[in-house]
């Protein structure tokens, strides 16, 4: 669907916005990102930093680094989520 970026302390991290299958029972669309984004703000998140919490609240799932950056299709993202047990 849509690829964009979240900026944290001057570094940009890729995210994708996708629609989930209705049968999954989640509200769509959702954002998915890579673990590197979480690791970048994790310390501040643990301290309840408002900006870090706000970013985290917008992410549905974190994939291994490189997956989102490789420009997968929405179908590939859905398949990977299924493999992860979502």
N, CA, C and O atoms as a GROMACS GRO file, in nm:
protein
  344
    1UNK      N    1   0.084  -0.117   0.000
    1UNK     CA    2   0.000   0.000   0.000
    1UNK      C    3   0.089   0.124   0.000
    1UNK      O    4   0.129   0.172  -0.106
    2UNK      N    5   0.122   0.177   0.118
    2UNK     CA    6   0.197   0.301   0.126
    2UNK      C    7   0.326   0.278   0.205
    2UNK      O    8   0.323   0.225   0.316
    3UNK      N    9   0.438   0.319   0.147
    3UNK     CA   10   0.565   0.316   0.218
    3UNK      C   11   0.597   0.459   0.258
    3UNK      O   12   0.590   0.551   0.177
    4UNK      N   13   0.633   0.475   0.384
    4UNK     CA   14   0.672   0.606   0.434
    4UNK      C   15   0.784   0.586   0.536
    4UNK      O   16   0.838   0.477   0.550
    5UNK      N   17   0.816   0.692   0.605
    5UNK     CA   18   0.925   0.686   0.702
    5UNK      C   19   0.886   0.754   0.831
    5UNK      O   20   0.810   0.852   0.832
    6UNK      N   21   0.938   0.700   0.940
    6UNK     CA   22   0.927   0.763   1.070
    6UNK      C   23   1.066   0.814   1.104
    6UNK      O   24   1.165   0.743   1.084
    7UNK      N   25   1.073   0.935   1.156
    7UNK     CA   26   1.204   0.989   1.194
    7UNK      C   27   1.215   0.986   1.346
    7UNK      O   28   1.125   1.027   1.418
    8UNK      N   29   1.330   0.937   1.392
    8UNK     CA   30   1.360   0.935   1.534
    8UNK      C   31   1.503   0.982   1.553
    8UNK      O   32   1.597   0.918   1.505
    9UNK      N   33   1.519   1.095   1.622
    9UNK     CA   34   1.650   1.153   1.651
    9UNK      C   35   1.737   1.165   1.526
    9UNK      O   36   1.856   1.131   1.527
   10UNK      N   37   1.677   1.214   1.419
   10UNK     CA   38   1.748   1.243   1.296
   10UNK      C   39   1.768   1.124   1.204
   10UNK      O   40   1.827   1.140   1.098
   11UNK      N   41   1.721   1.006   1.241
   11UNK     CA   42   1.734   0.888   1.157
   11UNK      C   43   1.597   0.848   1.105
   11UNK      O   44   1.497   0.854   1.178
   12UNK      N   45   1.592   0.808   0.979
   12UNK     CA   46   1.466   0.768   0.916
   12UNK      C   47   1.453   0.616   0.913
   12UNK      O   48   1.549   0.545   0.883
   13UNK      N   49   1.333   0.568   0.945
   13UNK     CA   50   1.305   0.425   0.948
   13UNK      C   51   1.183   0.398   0.860
   13UNK      O   52   1.082   0.467   0.871
   14UNK      N   53   1.191   0.297   0.771
   14UNK     CA   54   1.078   0.269   0.682
   14UNK      C   55   0.962   0.204   0.754
   14UNK      O   56   0.980   0.121   0.843
   15UNK      N   57   0.842   0.242   0.715
   15UNK     CA   58   0.720   0.176   0.761
   15UNK      C   59   0.631   0.155   0.639
   15UNK      O   60   0.644   0.224   0.538
   16UNK      N   61   0.541   0.060   0.651
   16UNK     CA   62   0.442   0.036   0.547
   16UNK      C   63   0.305   0.040   0.611
   16UNK      O   64   0.286  -0.007   0.723
   17UNK      N   65   0.211   0.096   0.538
   17UNK     CA   66   0.072   0.098   0.579
   17UNK      C   67  -0.003   0.001   0.489
   17UNK      O   68  -0.002   0.015   0.366
   18UNK      N   69  -0.068  -0.097   0.551
   18UNK     CA   70  -0.137  -0.199   0.474
   18UNK      C   71  -0.276  -0.226   0.532
   18UNK      O   72  -0.305  -0.193   0.648
   19UNK      N   73  -0.361  -0.285   0.450
   19UNK     CA   74  -0.491  -0.331   0.495
   19UNK      C   75  -0.479  -0.479   0.530
   19UNK      O   76  -0.425  -0.558   0.453
   20UNK      N   77  -0.528  -0.516   0.647
   20UNK     CA   78  -0.529  -0.655   0.688
   20UNK      C   79  -0.657  -0.722   0.640
   20UNK      O   80  -0.758  -0.654   0.618
   21UNK      N   81  -0.654  -0.854   0.622
   21UNK     CA   82  -0.778  -0.924   0.586
   21UNK      C   83  -0.885  -0.901   0.694
   21UNK      O   84  -0.855  -0.907   0.813
   22UNK      N   85  -1.007  -0.876   0.651
   22UNK     CA   86  -1.116  -0.852   0.746
   22UNK      C   87  -1.135  -0.968   0.841
   22UNK      O   88  -1.173  -0.949   0.956
   23UNK      N   89  -1.108  -1.089   0.793
   23UNK     CA   90  -1.128  -1.209   0.874
   23UNK      C   91  -1.037  -1.213   0.996
   23UNK      O   92  -1.061  -1.289   1.090
   24UNK      N   93  -0.932  -1.132   0.996
   24UNK     CA   94  -0.840  -1.129   1.110
   24UNK      C   95  -0.899  -1.054   1.229
   24UNK      O   96  -0.855  -1.075   1.342
   25UNK      N   97  -0.996  -0.969   1.205
   25UNK     CA   98  -1.064  -0.899   1.313
   25UNK      C   99  -0.993  -0.775   1.366
   25UNK      O  100  -1.030  -0.724   1.472
   26UNK      N  101  -0.893  -0.726   1.296
   26UNK     CA  102  -0.824  -0.603   1.335
   26UNK      C  103  -0.875  -0.487   1.253
   26UNK      O  104  -0.918  -0.504   1.139
   27UNK      N  105  -0.869  -0.368   1.310
   27UNK     CA  106  -0.901  -0.248   1.234
   27UNK      C  107  -0.790  -0.223   1.133
   27UNK      O  108  -0.672  -0.241   1.164
   28UNK      N  109  -0.826  -0.183   1.014
   28UNK     CA  110  -0.728  -0.152   0.910
   28UNK      C  111  -0.746  -0.008   0.868
   28UNK      O  112  -0.854   0.048   0.888
   29UNK      N  113  -0.646   0.053   0.812
   29UNK     CA  114  -0.513   0.000   0.785
   29UNK      C  115  -0.426   0.002   0.910
   29UNK      O  116  -0.459   0.065   1.010
   30UNK      N  117  -0.313  -0.069   0.901
   30UNK     CA  118  -0.215  -0.073   1.010
   30UNK      C  119  -0.077  -0.040   0.955
   30UNK      O  120  -0.052  -0.052   0.835
   31UNK      N  121   0.012   0.000   1.044
   31UNK     CA  122   0.152   0.024   1.007
   31UNK      C  123   0.238  -0.090   1.056
   31UNK      O  124   0.221  -0.140   1.167
   32UNK      N  125   0.332  -0.131   0.971
   32UNK     CA  126   0.432  -0.229   1.010
   32UNK      C  127   0.569  -0.166   0.986
   32UNK      O  128   0.586  -0.082   0.898
   33UNK      N  129   0.666  -0.207   1.067
   33UNK     CA  130   0.799  -0.148   1.061
   33UNK      C  131   0.903  -0.256   1.082
   33UNK      O  132   0.872  -0.376   1.084
   34UNK      N  133   1.028  -0.213   1.097
   34UNK     CA  134   1.138  -0.305   1.123
   34UNK      C  135   1.185  -0.288   1.267
   34UNK      O  136   1.167  -0.182   1.328
   35UNK      N  137   1.245  -0.393   1.321
   35UNK     CA  138   1.291  -0.393   1.460
   35UNK      C  139   1.387  -0.278   1.490
   35UNK      O  140   1.393  -0.230   1.604
   36UNK      N  141   1.462  -0.235   1.391
   36UNK     CA  142   1.557  -0.127   1.415
   36UNK      C  143   1.488  -0.001   1.466
   36UNK      O  144   1.546   0.074   1.544
   37UNK      N  145   1.366   0.024   1.423
   37UNK     CA  146   1.291   0.139   1.473
   37UNK      C  147   1.265   0.123   1.622
   37UNK      O  148   1.291   0.215   1.700
   38UNK      N  149   1.214   0.007   1.662
   38UNK     CA  150   1.188  -0.013   1.805
   38UNK      C  151   1.315  -0.002   1.887
   38UNK      O  152   1.315   0.062   1.992
   39UNK      N  153   1.424  -0.062   1.840
   39UNK     CA  154   1.549  -0.056   1.914
   39UNK      C  155   1.602   0.087   1.926
   39UNK      O  156   1.668   0.121   2.024
   40UNK      N  157   1.571   0.171   1.828
   40UNK     CA  158   1.616   0.310   1.831
   40UNK      C  159   1.549   0.387   1.944
   40UNK      O  160   1.613   0.471   2.008
   41UNK      N  161   1.422   0.361   1.969
   41UNK     CA  162   1.351   0.437   2.073
   41UNK      C  163   1.322   0.357   2.199
   41UNK      O  164   1.257   0.407   2.291
   42UNK      N  165   1.368   0.234   2.204
   42UNK     CA  166   1.334   0.143   2.315
   42UNK      C  167   1.367   0.201   2.452
   42UNK      O  168   1.286   0.192   2.544
   43UNK      N  169   1.484   0.259   2.468
   43UNK     CA  170   1.524   0.313   2.598
   43UNK      C  171   1.430   0.424   2.643
   43UNK      O  172   1.388   0.428   2.758
   44UNK      N  173   1.396   0.514   2.551
   44UNK     CA  174   1.305   0.622   2.583
   44UNK      C  175   1.164   0.570   2.608
   44UNK      O  176   1.092   0.621   2.694
   45UNK      N  177   1.124   0.468   2.532
   45UNK     CA  178   0.993   0.406   2.552
   45UNK      C  179   0.982   0.348   2.693
   45UNK      O  180   0.880   0.364   2.760
   46UNK      N  181   1.088   0.281   2.737
   46UNK     CA  182   1.089   0.222   2.872
   46UNK      C  183   1.078   0.328   2.981
   46UNK      O  184   1.038   0.298   3.094
   47UNK      N  185   1.114   0.451   2.948
   47UNK     CA  186   1.104   0.562   3.043
   47UNK      C  187   0.975   0.641   3.023
   47UNK      O  188   0.958   0.750   3.078
   48UNK      N  189   0.883   0.586   2.943
   48UNK     CA  190   0.754   0.649   2.914
   48UNK      C  191   0.766   0.783   2.843
   48UNK      O  192   0.682   0.872   2.863
   49UNK      N  193   0.869   0.799   2.761
   49UNK     CA  194   0.883   0.919   2.679
   49UNK      C  195   0.760   0.929   2.587
   49UNK      O  196   0.729   0.834   2.515
   50UNK      N  197   0.692   1.042   2.590
   50UNK     CA  198   0.567   1.058   2.516
   50UNK      C  199   0.584   1.036   2.366
   50UNK      O  200   0.499   0.973   2.303
   51UNK      N  201   0.692   1.088   2.309
   51UNK     CA  202   0.712   1.073   2.165
   51UNK      C  203   0.738   0.926   2.129
   51UNK      O  204   0.686   0.877   2.029
   52UNK      N  205   0.818   0.857   2.208
   52UNK     CA  206   0.847   0.716   2.182
   52UNK      C  207   0.721   0.632   2.195
   52UNK      O  208   0.696   0.543   2.113
   53UNK      N  209   0.641   0.659   2.297
   53UNK     CA  210   0.516   0.586   2.317
   53UNK      C  211   0.421   0.614   2.201
   53UNK      O  212   0.354   0.523   2.154
   54UNK      N  213   0.414   0.737   2.156
   54UNK     CA  214   0.326   0.773   2.045
   54UNK      C  215   0.365   0.699   1.917
   54UNK      O  216   0.278   0.652   1.844
   55UNK      N  217   0.494   0.690   1.890
   55UNK     CA  218   0.539   0.614   1.772
   55UNK      C  219   0.501   0.467   1.788
   55UNK      O  220   0.445   0.407   1.697
   56UNK      N  221   0.532   0.411   1.903
   56UNK     CA  222   0.504   0.269   1.927
   56UNK      C  223   0.356   0.237   1.912
   56UNK      O  224   0.319   0.132   1.861
   57UNK      N  225   0.271   0.329   1.955
   57UNK     CA  226   0.127   0.308   1.946
   57UNK      C  227   0.077   0.301   1.802
   57UNK      O  228  -0.033   0.252   1.778
   58UNK      N  229   0.156   0.350   1.707
   58UNK     CA  230   0.112   0.349   1.567
   58UNK      C  231   0.160   0.225   1.492
   58UNK      O  232   0.122   0.206   1.376
   59UNK      N  233   0.243   0.142   1.553
   59UNK     CA  234   0.301   0.027   1.482
   59UNK      C  235   0.230  -0.101   1.526
   59UNK      O  236   0.221  -0.132   1.644
   60UNK      N  237   0.179  -0.175   1.428
   60UNK     CA  238   0.109  -0.300   1.453
   60UNK      C  239   0.207  -0.416   1.474
   60UNK      O  240   0.185  -0.501   1.560
   61UNK      N  241   0.317  -0.417   1.396
   61UNK     CA  242   0.411  -0.529   1.403
   61UNK      C  243   0.549  -0.483   1.356
   61UNK      O  244   0.563  -0.397   1.270
   62UNK      N  245   0.652  -0.544   1.417
   62UNK     CA  246   0.791  -0.517   1.378
   62UNK      C  247   0.850  -0.641   1.313
   62UNK      O  248   0.851  -0.749   1.372
   63UNK      N  249   0.900  -0.625   1.191
   63UNK     CA  250   0.967  -0.733   1.119
   63UNK      C  251   1.118  -0.723   1.137
   63UNK      O  252   1.170  -0.622   1.183
   64UNK      N  253   1.186  -0.831   1.101
   64UNK     CA  254   1.332  -0.828   1.101
   64UNK      C  255   1.380  -0.716   1.010
   64UNK      O  256   1.316  -0.682   0.910
   65UNK      N  257   1.494  -0.658   1.045
   65UNK     CA  258   1.551  -0.550   0.966
   65UNK      C  259   1.574  -0.594   0.822
   65UNK      O  260   1.619  -0.706   0.796
   66UNK      N  261   1.544  -0.504   0.731
   66UNK     CA  262   1.565  -0.528   0.589
   66UNK      C  263   1.439  -0.570   0.515
   66UNK      O  264   1.432  -0.554   0.393
   67UNK      N  265   1.340  -0.624   0.587
   67UNK     CA  266   1.220  -0.673   0.518
   67UNK      C  267   1.140  -0.560   0.456
   67UNK      O  268   1.109  -0.565   0.337
   68UNK      N  269   1.107  -0.459   0.531
   68UNK     CA  270   1.029  -0.347   0.477
   68UNK      C  271   1.111  -0.269   0.375
   68UNK      O  272   1.059  -0.226   0.272
   69UNK      N  273   1.237  -0.252   0.404
   69UNK     CA  274   1.325  -0.178   0.311
   69UNK      C  275   1.337  -0.250   0.176
   69UNK      O  276   1.368  -0.186   0.076
   70UNK      N  277   1.312  -0.380   0.172
   70UNK     CA  278   1.322  -0.456   0.047
   70UNK      C  279   1.199  -0.438  -0.042
   70UNK      O  280   1.190  -0.500  -0.149
   71UNK      N  281   1.106  -0.354   0.001
   71UNK     CA  282   0.985  -0.323  -0.075
   71UNK      C  283   0.898  -0.444  -0.107
   71UNK      O  284   0.866  -0.469  -0.223
   72UNK      N  285   0.859  -0.520  -0.004
   72UNK     CA  286   0.769  -0.633  -0.029
   72UNK      C  287   0.631  -0.583  -0.071
   72UNK      O  288   0.591  -0.471  -0.040
   73UNK      N  289   0.558  -0.668  -0.142
   73UNK     CA  290   0.421  -0.635  -0.177
   73UNK      C  291   0.334  -0.649  -0.052
   73UNK      O  292   0.376  -0.707   0.048
   74UNK      N  293   0.214  -0.595  -0.058
   74UNK     CA  294   0.121  -0.611   0.053
   74UNK      C  295   0.095  -0.759   0.079
   74UNK      O  296   0.085  -0.803   0.194
   75UNK      N  297   0.083  -0.836  -0.029
   75UNK     CA  298   0.059  -0.980  -0.016
   75UNK      C  299   0.175  -1.050   0.056
   75UNK      O  300   0.153  -1.139   0.137
   76UNK      N  301   0.297  -1.009   0.025
   76UNK     CA  302   0.413  -1.068   0.093
   76UNK      C  303   0.415  -1.032   0.241
   76UNK      O  304   0.454  -1.113   0.325
   77UNK      N  305   0.373  -0.911   0.273
   77UNK     CA  306   0.366  -0.870   0.414
   77UNK      C  307   0.260  -0.952   0.486
   77UNK      O  308   0.283  -1.000   0.597
   78UNK      N  309   0.144  -0.967   0.424
   78UNK     CA  310   0.036  -1.047   0.485
   78UNK      C  311   0.083  -1.191   0.507
   78UNK      O  312   0.060  -1.249   0.613
   79UNK      N  313   0.149  -1.247   0.407
   79UNK     CA  314   0.199  -1.384   0.418
   79UNK      C  315   0.299  -1.397   0.534
   79UNK      O  316   0.294  -1.493   0.610
   80UNK      N  317   0.387  -1.300   0.547
   80UNK     CA  318   0.486  -1.302   0.654
   80UNK      C  319   0.417  -1.290   0.790
   80UNK      O  320   0.456  -1.358   0.886
   81UNK      N  321   0.316  -1.204   0.799
   81UNK     CA  322   0.241  -1.194   0.925
   81UNK      C  323   0.174  -1.327   0.959
   81UNK      O  324   0.173  -1.368   1.075
   82UNK      N  325   0.120  -1.394   0.859
   82UNK     CA  326   0.060  -1.525   0.883
   82UNK      C  327   0.164  -1.624   0.933
   82UNK      O  328   0.136  -1.703   1.024
   83UNK      N  329   0.283  -1.621   0.874
   83UNK     CA  330   0.392  -1.710   0.917
   83UNK      C  331   0.434  -1.682   1.061
   83UNK      O  332   0.477  -1.772   1.133
   84UNK      N  333   0.422  -1.556   1.101
   84UNK     CA  334   0.459  -1.516   1.236
   84UNK      C  335   0.348  -1.546   1.338
   84UNK      O  336   0.367  -1.527   1.458
   85UNK      N  337   0.233  -1.594   1.289
   85UNK     CA  338   0.125  -1.631   1.378
   85UNK      C  339   0.031  -1.519   1.416
   85UNK      O  340  -0.039  -1.529   1.517
   86UNK      N  341   0.028  -1.415   1.338
   86UNK     CA  342  -0.062  -1.302   1.366
   86UNK      C  343  -0.202  -1.336   1.320
   86UNK      O  344  -0.293  -1.255   1.335
   0.00000   0.00000   0.00000
